[in-house]
Amino acid sequence: MLRVIALAAALAAAALPAAAQVRIGLMVSATGPTTAIGIPQKNTGDLLPRSVGGVAIEYFQLDDGGDTTRGVQNAKRLIGEHNVDAMIGPSTTPIALAILDLIAEGKVPLMATVGTSSVVEPLDAKKRWVYKTTQNDDLIAAALIKHMTRNGVKNVGFVGFNDPYGENWLKVFGALAEKAGLKMTAVERYNRTDQSVTGQALKLIAAKPDAVLVAGVGGPGVLPQITLRDQGYKGPIYQTHGVATDDFIRLGGAKVEGTVLAAGPMLVVDEIADANPVKQVARRYMAAYEAKFGAKPATFGANTWDAWLILERAIPVALKSAKPGTEAFRTALRDAIEKEREVIGCQGVFNMSADNHNGMDERARVLVTVKDGKFRLLPE
């Protein structure tokens, strides 16, 4: 009789549904040419909570080395093998664009941590599965153009990556610059892995621009600026939020002094007003990161942290209508993210909607310059 009871109990336990567990995939470029972005994102992944609202969270983190083919393979693994309910990443724009079809086919919400707005704009059926936790290019470009016009710049030279990041920046900046009365005197491109851009720098200098905008990220974003200074260019140089890392200053040294960029307020968290809503959130994240890794995080890590803050609010909502591991749950999660309002992150405040899967406004940017080897706040 006892054996029969035990067998019945075992069968009943087997029939019970497994405890709810949400699976999240993390895609990073912790190796390769964009480690300045990928390493803080990888480290931040190690800080993310392992439960929310009593529900366990399991993470699967894969490194793509900045290689698009490998990034696509990783996305297939996360969706096909690990059956993730959501993904955070990747670190680079080319990989993000390369996996859009996989994301849409798998119906998996993606919290993209890349710079270019082209992953969420124009918003269509495919991109409806994608959200973005970095500032859109037009938000950053508008701040740079405002500074340029205020300081007498009439014409601008441009040098950017020969990939979707650089091309989207050229498109967005060019359109806004034209509206502001700025003339583009020269446009040059280079690859992330290039070791020299002397030819491009000389062509830019020959066009005699009042200022130059560099559209690159991480360490490769430093190369054109160093080369321009080495070739004698003395005008102002502007950069995008893609170089908002201490590595930019470490690699560029004196040749990046005076650089102007627009970036998230966390970059100069000690100088922003105490009333700024992101200040306390950013400081809590930075303290947790420094306690574990012994160094302050680059702002790129904050994009991963902000992605979690958004998911943290959306997951309990989705759990009310579906079980993790199902298409119904992933759809509910996507819809819940789209309805989130006033989510205060390290990089800004997010107000998602059916028309806006970035949701950031002017609170997500500040003007910054490099002075005495440090990023310093500039009045906008």
N, C-alpha and C positions, 0 to 999 in steps of 0.2 A: 504493500500500500504506500509506504513512504517513497519507494522508487517511482511509483506512478505519479504521486503528488509532485515530486521533484521534477519529473519529466514534463508534467503539465505546466509547472511554474516556468521552466526553461522555455517552453514553446510560447507561453504568454509573453515572456520578456522579449523573445525574438520578434514577436509580432508588434511590439511597441515601436513607434517612430523614433529614430535616433535624435539625440538632443540637437537642437538648432545650433548650427555653426556656420558663420559667415566666412567665406574665403575671399581674400583680396590678393591680387597679383601686383607686384611691384617691378617695374621695368626701369633700369638705370644704366648709365654709361659710366661705370666706376673705373673702367680702364679705357685706353684709347686717347684721342686728342681732346676730349671734353671732360676730363676728370675733374676739373674745377667745378663743374656742374654736377656730375654724377656722384662723386664721393660724398658731398654733404647730403645728397638725396638718399644714397644708400644708408648712411649713418642715421639719418632721420627715420628711415624705415625701421631701424632697430629700436627706436624710441616709442613707436606707436603702441597704444594700449592693446592688450590681448583680450579685452572683453568690452562690451557696451551694453548697458541695461541688463546685465546678467547673461548675455549671450556671448559665447566664445568667438573670438576672431582669430583666424589662422592666415598667416601671410606666406606667400611664395615669391621670393625675390630672385630675379634673373638679371645678369649683366650682359649687355649686348656689345660692349667695347666701342660704341659709336658706329657700329657697322649695320647698315640697313638690312642686309640679308639675314644677319643673325638676329636683329630685332624682330623681323617678321617670324622667324622660327620660334623665338621666345614667346611671342604673342600666341602662336598656334599651340604651344605647349600649355600655356596658362589657361587657354580656353578649352582645348581638347582634352588634355590629361588631368589638369587640376580643377577643372570645372569652376573657375573663379566666378564670384558674384559681381565683382567690380575690379577695375584696374587703376593704378596710379602710375603716371609716367607717360611716355619715356622721357629721356633727358634732352633729346634733339628733335628739331622740326622734321628733318627728312624721314626719320623713323616713325614719328607720329602720323605723318601723311601716308606712309607706306602701309600702316596697319588699319587705316580707316575702314576698308572693306571687311576685314576680319572682325572688327568691332561691331559693325552693323549686322553682318551675317550671324555672328554669335549672340547678338543682342546683349552685349555686356557694357554697362556704363564705364566710360573712361574719363578719369580725372587727369587731363593732360597738363604736364608741368613744363611746357615749352613756350617760347616767346611769341611766335608768330600767330596772328589772329586767324590765319587761313585754315586752322584746324576746326574752327567753330563758325567761320563766316565764308560764304553765305550759309545760313542755317537751313539745311535741307533734311530729308528723311534719314540720310546716312549720318550726317553730323549731329542729328538730334541725340545720338547716344554719347556725344562727347561734351565735356565741360572743361573749362580751362581756368587755372589758378594763378596765371601770370598776367600782368597788364597787357592789354591789347596794344598793338603797334601805334594805332592812331592816338591813344591816350598819352603815350610817351612822346611821340613825334610832335604833338601839339605844344607840349611844354618846351621842347627844344626850339621849335620855330618861334615861339613867343620870346624866348631869350635871345635868339638871333636877331629878330627885328628890333627888339629893344636896344640892342647893342650895335646897331648900324650895319649889320650884314645884309648885303644886297644879292650876292651870288654865292652858290655853294657847290663844292666838289663832293662827289660821293664815291666811296669804295666799300664794297660789301661782298659777302660770301656768294659764290656762284652756285647757290642752291636755294631752296624755297625760303629760307630765312632771309637771305640777302635780297632776293627778288621781291618778296612781299614788302620788305622795308622800302625798297626803291619805289614800288608802286604807291604805297601809302604816303610816304614822305613826299614824293614828287607831286602828288595831287594836292596835299595840304600846303606845300611850299608855293605852288603856283597860285593858289587862292590868296596867299599872304603876300604875293608880289615878289617872291624870291626866285631867282633864275638858277637853274642847274647848269653849270658851265662844263662839267666833265663827269662821266660815269665810268668807273672801273670795277672789275670783279676779280676775285681770287678764290682759291680752294682752301678748305680748312687745313689741309696737310701741306700747303706750300711752304717752302723754306725761304723764299725771297719774293718780294713784291716791288723791287726797285723800278721795273719798267712802268708799273701802274703809278707809283709815286711820282716819277718824273713827268708823266703825262698830266697828272693832277696839278703839279706845280706850274707846268707850262700854261695851263688854263687860267692861272692867276685868280683863284677863288678867294673870296674874303674869309671863308671858313671851309672846313672839310668835315663831313660826317662819315664815320666808320660804322658799318653794320656787320659786326662780328660778335662772337661769344667766346667766353673763357680765354685761355691763353692765346689761341689764334687771332683773337680780336686785338691783341697788342701789336702784332707785327706791322700793320700799315702805319700805325702812329709812330713807332720807333723809326721806321724807314723814312717817313716824311720829315722827321726832325733831323735824321742823319743827312738827308739830302738838302737841308737848309730851309725847309718851310717853317715860317715863324708865325703864321696865322693861328687863330683858335681852332681847336679840334674838338668835335663833339662825338660822343659814343652813345650807343643804345644801352638799355638795361641789361644786355647780355654780358657786360663786363663788370657787373656790380659785385665784385669779389676782391678780397685783399690780394689775390694772386695777380690781378691786373696791376696793382701798384708795385708788388714785389718784382714782377717781370719787367715792368716798364721803367721803374726808377724815376730819375729826374725827367725823363722824356714824356711822362704822362702828367707831370705837374700842370695844373691849370685846365685839365680836361673838364668838360661840362657834360653831364649826363642826367637823365631823369630816371628814377628808380623807386622801388618801394621804400616806405618810411623806415623800415627796419634797418636799412643800411646806415642811417644816422640816428638811431633810436635815442641816444643820449641827448640829442640836440632838438628833437621835435617837442612840441608843447605837451605838457602833462595831460592836457585835455584831449589830445589825439586818441581816438578809441583803440588804435592798434598797439599803443605803447605797452600796456600791461600784458597783453597777449604775447607780443613779441619777446618781452623780457622773460616771461615764464618759459617759453620755448628755448630761448638762448641759454637760460640757466640750466635747464635739463640737458641740453646738448653739451654744454661745457662740463657739467658734472660727470658725464659718461666718457667724453672723448678728449677732455683737457684743452679744448680750443673753442673759440666762438664759431658758430656756423656761418657759412656764406648764405646770402639771401635765397639762393637756389634751393637750399634745404627747406626753407620756409614754405616754398611752393608745395612741397610734399606734405608738410605739417598742415597747411591750410586745406589741402585736399582731404586730409583725415577729418579736420574740424567740420567740414561740410558733410562728409559721409556719416560722421558720428551723430548728426541730427537726423539724417535721412534714414538710416538703417532701422531705428525703432518704428518709424512710420511704415516702412515697407513690411516689417515683420507682422504688422497687424492684419495684413491681407494675404500673405503668401509665405511659403517656407523657403529658406535658403537652398541654393542648388537647383532652383527651377527657373524657367523662363518668366513665370508669373512674378517671382520675387525680383528678378532683375528689372523687369518692366516697372514694377511698383517703386523700385529704388530710383530708377531714372526719373519717374514722374515726381517723386518726393524731392529730389534734388532741384528740379525745375521750379518748385514752389518755395524754395528757401529764401528767406528775407533777412537782411541785417545780420548776416553771419560775420562776426568780427574775427579777422585773421591776423597774421603777422604782417601781411603785405597790403592789406586793405580791408574794405567791407564789401561783402558779396550780396547782391540782390539778383538772384536768378529769375528768369522768366522764359516763356515759350519763344520769345524773340531774342533773348540774350543769354547765352550760355557761358558768359564770362562774369557779368554782373558787377564789374568794378567801376568806380567813378573817380573823380579827382582826389578823393581821400587815399587812393592807392598809389599816388606818385608825389615825389618831392624833387626839386632841382638840387643837384649835388655837384661839387667841384672837388678836385684833388688839390690839397694844399698842405705843404710840409709833410708829404708822405701819408696823408690821411684823407678819407672822404669827409667833406664838410658840407653842412647844409647851406644852400643858397636861397635868398628870397625869390619867390616866383613872381 
